[in-house]
Amino acid sequence: MNWLSSSQGVVLTAYHPSGKDQAVAGDHGKGGEEATASRKYGQYTMNQEITKVPEKPPFDRSSSQDSLDELSMEPYWMEIENIEKSSENRQDQEVVVVKEPDEGELEEEWLKEAGLSNLFGESAGDSQESMVFLSTLTRTQAAAVQKRVETVSQTLRKKNKQYQIPDVRDIFAQQRESKEKVPDGIGSQSVRTNENKYQGRDDQASSLVVGEKELIPLVPEEAPASETDINLEVSFAEQAVNQKESSKEKAQKSKDCDAPLSNFRCPKDKTGITRIGDLAPQDMKKVCRLALIELTALYDVLGIELKQQKAVKIKTKDSGLFCIPLTVLLEQDQRKVPGTRIPLIFQKLISRIEEGGLETEGLLRIPGAASRIKNLCQELEAKFYEGTFNWESVKQHDAASLLKLFIRELPQPLLSVEYLKAFQAVQNLPTRKQQLQALNLLVILLPDANRDTLKALLEFLQRVIDNREKNKMTTMNVAMVMAPNLFMRPTLGLKSNEQREFVMAAGTANIMHLLIKCQQVLWTIPKFLVNQVRKQNSENHRKDKKAMKKLLKKMAYDREKYEKQDKNTSDADVPEGVIRVQAPHLSKVSMAIQLTEELKASDVLARFLSQESGIAQTLKKGEVFLYEIGGNIGERCLDDDTYMKDLYQLNPNAEWVIKSKPS
């Protein structure tokens, strides 16, 4: 498919299964609604393209489509034909279509997922935790919440529900108490996600005041950085607002699209980069809620409509290998291999493909024989868990076809029902950097089982691409072959037309391209989200401490005695500028370490491991990690390049523990 710019829109020249090239013209934002012809492949239909919110100035179509210039989309359409052939003999899943919820119900569900359900309904008003949560929001995040609360309030009033419907201004006004100084090392700079570092003298003028609570100010200028650096310290939505208002917007777009994907990176941070899997579950839950609000705020700023989909009710089997929900499959796998996070059949199929050698030309693109695939599926269902299946009989291309079939036949898509359309909408974002920011948030939002399986898939696809000189499977070839398997779902989309399918084909192939090439960026948790979690924890600790003191006072305990006990006991025997690191599973269980400007987490680990003897001496780097525990964070695994003094200043009440990562 080739993209040809014109004053009236985009002209698409695409390979069609009929063998003829077709040209379709359409406006950037309309998604080709003028075209009326529709085309279906077997039971699959392309999902409807995400539409722009009215009365928002449209951005130009994303320049990420440039990677498709001069390329035929033939691998994509051939994969569609292969899917159709393989589905002819497969039993269709029985589907019960759920009534489409109205806007109020969708927004109500959004607020529940964001952890703000007590802002409405019968529990409205009992919302101290929500007030703490709201006090950490940026300007654009607060606006996104306000918009959804207003929609739900209007819907509830229309339905005459006798619930307490608080005014949004009242909700934020209740946060005045949060203006008190925050403890646990979260100073004004870190609480405000470091955004104030980039503010000028108009700081106060640019702040949003809701009620009498000043929220995190809008950033007038981004931190000076390379055009391909992903700024993780400042809210993505705030950056988007700044970019829209900047006179450099067009120049930024041009530089952004010209840069190869390999240039996009997350700059090193002295307090350490946080990756998915580094945080304790309770903090990760808070990150997910903030990520949902941030993603919604980003889409709001850029004029993209974001509506979560409700899971379609599908009657599924409760055992087997194919057409089984990921969670059910993992439950039965964990009875065989405790702790496994990726389906065993998925792992075995990848292993079988790799045993055949990744240099095979056309790997993933050339399909296995449909009749053999059908027989193999039946045999696997009967013999896989018994351990009697003969893997030597499985040809490499058949294994690749089975892997793609497994992904397609998941009852709910690997990218999840709730966020599949949000993933598709990434193609409508104006710059590559914003597309990566949105994908980063979406990856964070995926359920654990989906995210872990997606990561295993993307890592495998990258290994295939690493052999492109011999197998002829470039990144875009792999992306075009895999996109239909991840993005096309039966029953989830509305009726489609031909032009929209061409646009979606190019868009989803490019999204797949980004997912494969930018895994390091996408599996990083932005620092501004971690800092918002730190502030929530600090505020909750402060309120809990205040309540405890009040309780103790009522019980006539000596207040001074309590306050002395409340101090960090480790401070008594550790001099200033020194931390005590615990290693309960190593022979040297504790060590006092002097903080210096250059001391890194890797240096602390090296000191411990150099003193090990016996069995513990065999421990290697990567088997144990230094953790930051307590203070303003639940638990966080530190990356090697974390500067300990900088992190200590951010969280002086933390404990420092060396241990292995939980499986």
C-alpha positions in Angstrom: 0.0 0.0 0.0 1.3 3.4 -0.9 0.3 6.7 0.7 0.1 9.7 -1.6 -0.5 13.0 0.0 -3.1 15.4 -1.5 -4.8 18.5 -0.4 -8.1 16.6 -0.1 -6.9 13.7 1.9 -4.9 10.4 1.3 -4.8 8.1 -1.7 -4.2 4.5 -0.9 -2.9 2.1 -3.5 -3.2 -1.3 -2.0 -2.8 -4.9 -3.1 -6.1 -6.7 -3.1 -6.5 -10.5 -2.9 -8.2 -10.3 -6.4 -4.8 -9.4 -7.8 -5.7 -5.9 -8.7 -4.4 -2.7 -7.3 -7.2 -0.4 -5.9 -7.1 3.3 -5.2 -9.3 4.8 -2.6 -9.4 8.4 -1.6 -10.6 9.7 1.7 -10.4 12.5 4.2 -7.8 12.1 7.0 -10.3 12.2 9.9 -13.3 10.5 8.3 -11.9 7.1 7.9 -13.4 6.6 4.4 -17.1 6.7 5.4 -18.0 7.5 1.8 -17.1 4.1 0.6 -20.0 1.6 0.9 -18.6 -1.7 -0.3 -17.8 -4.2 2.5 -15.5 -7.2 2.4 -15.4 -10.0 5.0 -12.8 -12.8 5.3 -14.5 -15.9 6.8 -15.9 -15.0 10.2 -13.6 -12.0 10.6 -14.4 -8.3 10.1 -12.1 -5.4 10.5 -13.1 -3.2 13.5 -14.5 0.2 12.8 -11.9 3.0 12.7 -11.8 5.2 15.8 -13.5 8.5 15.0 -12.4 12.0 16.1 -14.3 13.9 18.7 -16.3 16.7 17.1 -15.2 20.3 17.5 -11.6 19.4 17.9 -9.0 20.6 15.4 -7.7 17.5 13.6 -4.0 16.6 13.5 -2.4 15.4 10.3 -2.4 11.7 9.9 0.5 10.1 11.7 3.7 10.1 9.9 4.4 6.5 11.2 2.6 5.5 8.0 5.7 6.7 6.2 7.3 3.3 6.9 4.8 1.8 4.4 5.8 4.0 1.5 6.8 2.0 -1.5 5.8 -1.2 0.2 3.2 -3.6 -0.9 0.7 -4.8 1.7 0.6 -8.2 0.0 1.8 -10.1 3.1 -1.1 -8.6 5.0 -3.8 -9.6 2.5 -2.2 -13.0 2.0 -2.4 -13.6 5.7 -6.1 -12.7 5.6 -6.6 -15.3 2.9 -4.7 -17.9 5.0 -6.9 -17.1 8.0 -10.0 -17.6 5.9 -8.8 -20.9 4.6 -7.8 -22.2 8.1 -11.1 -21.1 9.6 -13.3 -23.0 7.1 -13.0 -26.2 8.9 -12.8 -24.7 12.4 -15.9 -24.8 14.6 -17.3 -21.3 15.1 -17.6 -20.0 18.7 -21.1 -19.4 19.9 -21.5 -15.8 20.7 -24.0 -13.9 22.8 -24.0 -10.2 21.8 -24.4 -7.9 24.7 -26.5 -4.8 24.5 -24.4 -1.7 23.7 -24.2 0.3 26.9 -25.0 4.0 26.8 -22.4 6.7 27.4 -23.2 7.0 31.1 -22.7 3.3 31.7 -19.4 3.3 29.9 -18.2 6.3 31.9 -19.4 4.7 35.1 -17.4 1.6 34.3 -14.4 3.9 33.5 -14.6 5.5 36.9 -14.8 2.1 38.6 -11.7 0.9 36.8 -9.9 4.2 37.8 -10.7 3.4 41.4 -13.2 6.3 41.7 -16.5 4.5 42.0 -17.1 6.2 45.4 -17.5 9.6 43.6 -21.0 8.5 42.7 -23.7 6.0 43.7 -24.7 4.8 47.1 -21.2 5.1 48.5 -20.7 8.7 47.3 -19.3 11.0 50.0 -17.3 8.2 51.8 -14.3 9.0 49.7 -11.2 9.9 51.7 -9.0 7.6 49.7 -10.4 9.1 46.5 -9.6 12.6 47.8 -6.0 11.6 48.3 -5.9 10.0 44.8 -7.4 13.1 43.2 -4.9 15.4 45.0 -2.1 13.7 43.0 -3.6 14.3 39.5 -2.1 16.6 36.9 -4.2 19.3 35.3 -5.2 17.2 32.3 -5.8 14.0 34.4 -8.2 16.0 36.6 -10.0 17.4 33.5 -10.4 13.8 32.2 -11.9 12.7 35.6 -14.1 15.8 35.7 -15.5 15.1 32.3 -16.5 11.5 33.2 -18.0 12.4 36.5 -20.2 15.0 34.9 -21.4 12.5 32.3 -22.2 9.9 34.9 -23.9 12.6 37.1 -26.1 13.7 34.2 -27.0 10.1 33.4 -27.9 9.3 36.9 -30.1 12.4 37.2 -31.9 11.4 34.0 -32.6 8.0 35.5 -33.9 9.7 38.7 -31.6 7.6 40.8 -31.7 8.7 44.4 -28.0 8.7 44.8 -25.9 11.5 46.1 -24.4 13.2 43.1 -21.6 15.5 44.2 -20.7 18.5 42.2 -17.2 18.0 40.6 -16.0 21.3 42.0 -17.0 20.2 45.5 -15.0 16.9 45.0 -11.8 18.8 44.2 -12.5 21.5 46.8 -12.3 18.7 49.5 -8.6 18.4 48.8 -7.6 21.6 50.5 -6.3 19.6 53.5 -3.8 18.0 51.2 -1.9 21.2 50.9 0.0 20.4 54.0 3.7 19.5 53.5 4.1 15.9 52.4 6.4 13.7 54.5 8.7 10.7 53.6 11.1 12.6 51.4 8.6 13.7 48.7 9.4 17.3 48.4 7.6 19.8 46.1 9.8 18.8 43.2 9.1 15.1 43.3 5.5 15.4 44.3 4.8 17.4 41.3 6.4 14.8 39.1 9.3 17.1 38.5 7.2 19.3 36.2 8.0 22.5 38.2 11.6 22.1 37.0 10.5 23.4 33.7 8.2 26.2 34.8 8.9 29.9 34.3 7.7 32.8 36.4 4.1 32.4 35.2 3.8 29.2 37.3 0.8 30.4 39.3 -1.0 31.7 36.2 -0.8 28.4 34.4 -2.0 26.3 37.3 -5.5 24.8 37.4 -7.5 25.7 40.5 -10.5 23.5 41.1 -12.4 24.7 44.2 -9.5 26.1 46.1 -7.1 23.3 45.4 -4.2 24.1 43.1 -3.3 21.0 41.1 -0.1 20.2 39.3 0.6 23.1 37.0 0.7 22.9 33.2 4.2 22.7 31.8 5.0 25.7 29.6 8.0 24.2 28.1 9.3 20.6 27.8 12.6 19.7 29.2 15.4 20.2 26.7 16.0 16.8 25.2 16.5 14.9 21.9 13.4 14.7 19.7 13.6 10.9 20.2 13.9 10.9 24.0 10.7 9.8 25.7 10.3 12.2 28.6 9.1 10.1 31.5 9.2 12.8 34.1 6.3 14.9 32.8 2.7 13.7 32.1 2.3 12.7 28.5 -1.0 14.6 28.2 0.7 17.8 29.6 3.4 17.4 27.0 0.8 17.1 24.3 -0.9 20.3 25.5 2.4 22.1 25.5 3.2 20.8 22.0 -0.2 21.9 20.6 0.5 25.4 21.9 4.1 25.5 20.8 5.0 27.3 17.6 7.6 24.5 17.0 4.8 21.9 16.5 5.3 21.4 12.8 9.0 21.3 13.1 8.7 18.8 15.9 6.5 16.5 13.8 8.9 16.6 10.9 11.9 15.7 13.1 9.9 13.1 14.9 8.8 11.2 11.8 12.3 11.4 10.2 13.9 9.6 13.1 14.3 5.8 12.9 12.5 3.8 15.6 15.7 2.5 17.0 16.6 6.1 18.1 13.6 6.4 20.5 14.7 5.7 24.0 14.0 6.4 27.7 16.9 8.6 29.0 18.6 7.4 32.2 17.3 8.7 35.4 19.4 9.0 38.6 16.7 7.5 40.8 16.5 4.5 38.4 14.2 3.3 35.6 11.2 1.4 36.8 10.1 -1.5 34.6 6.9 -3.5 34.6 7.4 -6.2 37.3 9.6 -4.0 39.5 6.7 -2.8 41.8 4.7 -4.5 44.5 1.2 -5.5 43.5 -0.5 -2.9 45.6 1.6 -0.1 43.9 1.2 -1.6 40.5 -2.6 -1.4 41.0 -2.3 2.3 41.7 -0.1 2.7 38.6 -2.8 1.0 36.4 -5.5 3.3 37.7 -3.3 6.4 37.0 -2.3 5.0 33.6 -6.0 4.7 32.6 -6.7 8.3 33.5 -3.5 9.5 31.8 -4.3 7.6 28.6 -7.8 9.1 28.6 -6.4 12.6 29.2 -3.9 12.1 26.4 -6.6 11.0 23.9 -8.8 13.9 25.1 -6.1 16.5 24.5 -5.4 15.0 21.0 -9.1 14.9 20.0 -9.3 11.1 19.8 -12.4 9.4 21.1 -11.6 6.6 23.6 -14.4 4.3 24.6 -13.6 1.1 26.4 -15.4 -2.0 25.1 -17.4 -4.3 27.4 -16.3 -7.9 27.2 -18.4 -9.9 24.8 -20.0 -12.9 26.4 -18.6 -16.0 24.6 -19.4 -19.5 25.6 -16.0 -21.2 25.9 -14.6 -24.6 26.9 -13.3 -24.9 30.4 -10.4 -27.2 29.5 -8.2 -27.9 26.5 -5.7 -25.8 24.5 -7.4 -23.7 21.8 -10.4 -21.4 22.3 -9.6 -21.3 26.1 -9.4 -18.0 28.1 -5.8 -17.2 29.0 -6.6 -17.2 32.7 -8.2 -20.7 32.6 -5.4 -22.0 30.5 -2.8 -20.7 32.9 -4.7 -22.2 35.9 -4.6 -25.7 34.4 -0.9 -25.2 33.3 0.1 -24.1 36.8 -1.2 -27.4 38.1 1.5 -29.0 35.9 4.2 -26.4 36.3 3.7 -24.2 39.3 4.5 -20.5 38.8 4.3 -20.6 35.0 3.2 -17.2 33.6 3.0 -18.1 29.9 0.8 -20.9 28.5 2.8 -24.1 28.1 1.4 -24.8 24.6 2.4 -21.3 23.6 6.0 -21.8 24.9 6.2 -25.3 23.2 5.1 -23.9 19.8 7.7 -21.2 19.9 10.3 -23.7 21.0 9.4 -26.1 18.1 9.7 -23.2 15.6 13.1 -22.3 16.9 14.3 -25.9 16.8 13.7 -25.8 13.1 16.0 -22.8 12.8 15.0 -19.2 12.5 16.8 -18.8 9.2 14.0 -20.6 7.2 12.8 -18.3 4.4 9.3 -17.1 4.8 9.0 -18.1 8.4 5.6 -17.0 9.8 4.5 -15.9 6.3 4.2 -19.3 4.6 1.2 -21.3 6.1 1.0 -24.9 6.9 -1.5 -27.1 5.2 -5.0 -26.5 6.5 -5.9 -30.2 6.7 -2.7 -30.9 8.7 -3.3 -28.0 11.0 -6.8 -29.3 11.8 -5.5 -32.8 12.6 -2.7 -31.4 14.7 -5.1 -29.3 16.7 -7.2 -32.4 17.5 -4.2 -34.5 18.4 -2.7 -31.8 20.6 -6.0 -31.4 22.5 -6.0 -35.2 23.2 -2.3 -35.8 23.9 -0.5 -32.6 25.0 -1.0 -32.8 28.7 -0.5 -36.6 28.7 3.0 -36.0 27.3 2.4 -38.5 24.4 2.2 -36.0 21.5 4.9 -36.5 18.9 6.5 -33.1 18.4 9.0 -34.5 15.9 6.1 -34.9 13.4 5.3 -31.2 13.5 6.7 -29.3 10.5 8.1 -25.8 11.2 5.6 -23.9 9.1 2.8 -25.9 10.8 4.0 -24.9 14.2 4.0 -21.3 13.1 0.5 -21.6 11.8 -0.6 -23.2 15.1 1.0 -20.4 17.1 -1.0 -17.8 15.1 -4.2 -19.9 15.4 -3.7 -20.1 19.1 -3.6 -16.2 19.3 -6.6 -15.8 17.0 -8.8 -18.3 18.8 -8.4 -16.8 22.2 -12.0 -16.1 23.3 -10.9 -12.6 24.3 -8.1 -10.9 22.2 -4.5 -10.9 23.5 -4.7 -7.1 23.5 -7.9 -7.4 25.6 -11.5 -6.6 24.6 -11.4 -3.4 26.7 -8.5 -1.9 25.0 -8.3 -3.4 21.5 -9.9 -0.3 19.9 -7.6 2.0 22.0 -4.7 0.1 20.5 -6.1 0.6 17.0 -6.6 4.3 17.8 -2.9 4.7 18.3 -2.6 5.1 14.5 -4.5 8.4 14.7 -2.0 10.1 17.1 0.0 12.8 15.3 3.6 11.8 16.2 5.6 8.7 16.8 6.5 9.8 20.2 2.8 10.2 21.2 2.1 6.8 19.7 4.8 5.2 21.8 3.5 7.1 24.9 0.0 5.7 24.3 1.3 2.2 23.7 3.3 2.4 26.9 0.2 3.2 28.9 -1.8 0.5 27.1 0.8 -2.2 27.8 0.6 -1.2 31.5 -3.2 -1.5 31.4 -3.2 -5.1 30.0 -4.1 -7.9 32.4 -0.9 -9.7 33.7 -1.6 -12.9 31.7 -2.1 -10.9 28.5 0.9 -8.7 29.0 3.3 -11.6 29.9 2.1 -13.6 26.8 2.4 -10.5 24.6 6.0 -9.9 25.8 7.0 -13.5 25.1 5.5 -13.2 21.6 7.2 -9.9 20.8 10.6 -11.2 22.0 10.2 -14.2 19.7 9.2 -12.1 16.8 12.3 -10.0 17.4 14.5 -13.1 17.3 12.9 -14.0 13.9 13.7 -10.5 12.6 17.3 -10.8 13.8 17.6 -13.5 11.1 16.1 -11.4 8.3 19.1 -11.7 6.0 18.3 -15.4 5.6 14.6 -15.7 6.3 13.7 -12.5 4.4 11.3 -11.5 7.2 12.0 -7.8 7.9 10.3 -6.0 10.8 7.5 -4.7 8.5 7.0 -8.1 6.9 6.6 -9.7 10.3 4.3 -6.8 11.4 2.0 -7.2 8.4 1.8 -11.0 8.9 1.0 -10.8 12.6 -1.3 -7.7 12.7 -4.4 -9.6 11.4 -3.9 -12.2 14.1 -3.8 -9.7 16.9 -6.2 -7.0 15.7 -9.0 -8.8 13.8 -11.6 -10.3 16.0 -15.0 -12.0 15.2 -18.0 -10.2 16.7 -16.0 -7.3 18.2 -16.3 -4.8 15.4 -19.1 -3.0 13.5 -19.8 -3.4 9.8 -16.8 -2.3 7.8 -16.2 -0.9 4.4 -13.4 -1.5 1.9 -11.6 1.8 2.3 -11.7 1.6 6.1 -10.1 -1.9 5.9 -7.3 -0.5 3.8 -6.7 2.3 6.3 -6.9 -0.1 9.3 -4.6 -2.6 7.6 -1.8 0.0 7.2 -2.5 1.4 10.7 -2.5 -1.9 12.6 0.7 -3.1 10.7 2.4 0.1 11.9 1.2 -0.4 15.5 2.6 -4.0 15.3 5.8 -2.6 14.0 6.1 -0.2 17.1 5.2 -3.0 19.5 8.1 -5.2 18.1 10.7 -2.5 17.8 10.2 -0.5 21.0 9.8 -3.2 23.7 12.3 -1.5 26.1 10.3 1.7 26.0 6.9 0.1 26.2 7.7 -2.0 29.3 8.9 1.0 31.3 6.7 2.6 33.9 6.9 6.4 33.5 8.5 8.2 36.5 5.7 10.7 36.8 3.3 7.8 37.5 5.6 6.3 40.1 6.0 9.7 41.8 2.2 10.1 41.9 2.0 6.7 43.6 4.7 7.9 46.1 2.6 10.9 46.9 -0.5 8.8 47.4 1.4 6.5 49.8 2.8 9.5 51.7 -0.6 11.1 52.1 -2.2 7.9 53.2 0.7 7.3 55.7 0.2 10.8 57.1 -3.5 10.4 57.5 -3.0 7.0 59.1 -0.4 8.4 61.5 -2.7 11.3 62.4 -5.5 8.9 63.1 -3.3 6.6 65.2 -2.0 9.6 67.3 -5.6 10.6 67.9 -6.5 7.1 69.0 -3.5 6.8 71.3 -4.2 10.2 72.9 -7.8 9.0 73.6 -6.4 5.9 75.2 -4.2 8.1 77.5 -0.9 6.9 76.2 2.1 9.1 76.6 2.3 11.0 73.3 6.1 11.6 73.6 6.7 8.0 74.1 4.8 7.1 71.0 6.6 9.7 68.9 9.9 8.3 70.0 8.9 4.8 69.1 7.5 6.1 65.8 11.0 7.2 64.6 12.8 5.0 62.2 14.7 2.6 64.5 17.5 2.2 62.0 18.3 5.9 62.3 19.6 5.4 65.8 22.5 3.3 64.9 23.2 4.5 61.3 25.2 7.8 60.9 24.0 10.4 58.5 24.9 9.7 54.9 25.0 6.0 55.5 22.4 3.3 54.7 22.1 -0.2 56.1 21.5 -2.8 53.5 19.9 -6.1 54.6 20.6 -9.4 52.8 18.8 -12.0 54.9 19.5 -14.8 52.4 23.2 -14.2 52.0 26.0 -15.0 54.4 26.7 -11.3 55.0 23.2 -10.4 56.2 23.8 -6.7 56.8 26.2 -4.0 55.8 26.5 -0.3 56.4 27.3 1.5 53.2 28.5 5.1 52.9 26.5 7.1 50.3 28.5 8.9 47.7 27.5 10.9 44.6 28.7 8.0 42.3 27.4 5.0 44.3 25.0 2.9 42.2 22.8 -0.1 43.0 25.1 -2.4 41.1 28.0 -1.3 43.3 26.1 -2.3 46.5 25.3 -5.7 45.0 28.9 -6.2 44.0 30.1 -5.5 47.5 27.8 -8.2 48.9 28.5 -10.8 46.3 32.3 -10.4 46.5 32.1 -11.5 50.2 30.0 -14.6 49.5 31.4 -18.1 50.1 30.2 -21.7 49.8 26.9 -22.2 47.9 26.1 -18.5 48.0 29.3 -17.8 46.1 27.7 -19.2 42.9 25.2 -16.4 42.9 25.6 -14.2 39.8 24.5 -10.8 38.8 20.9 -11.0 37.7 19.9 -13.6 40.2 19.5 -11.2 43.2 18.5 -7.5 43.2 18.6 -4.5 45.5 15.1 -3.4 46.6 13.8 -0.2 48.0 11.1 -1.1 50.5 8.8 1.1 52.5 8.7 4.8 53.1 6.7 6.2 50.2 6.8 3.1 48.1 5.6 -0.5 48.8 8.4 -2.3 47.2 10.6 -1.5 44.1 13.3 -3.5 42.4 16.2 -1.2 41.5 17.9 -1.2 38.2 21.7 -1.4 38.2 22.2 2.3 37.3 20.2 3.7 40.2 22.2 6.4 42.1 21.7 5.5 45.7 22.2 9.0 47.2 19.6 10.5 44.8 17.1 7.8 45.6 17.8 8.1 49.4 16.9 11.8 49.2 13.7 10.9 47.4 12.8 8.2 50.0 14.8 8.6 53.2 12.6 6.3 55.2 13.0 3.3 52.9 14.7 0.0 53.9 17.3 -1.5 51.5 17.1 -5.3 51.0 18.9 -7.6 48.7 16.8 -10.6 47.5 15.7 -12.5 44.4 12.8 -11.5 42.3 9.6 -13.5 42.9 8.8 -15.8 40.0 
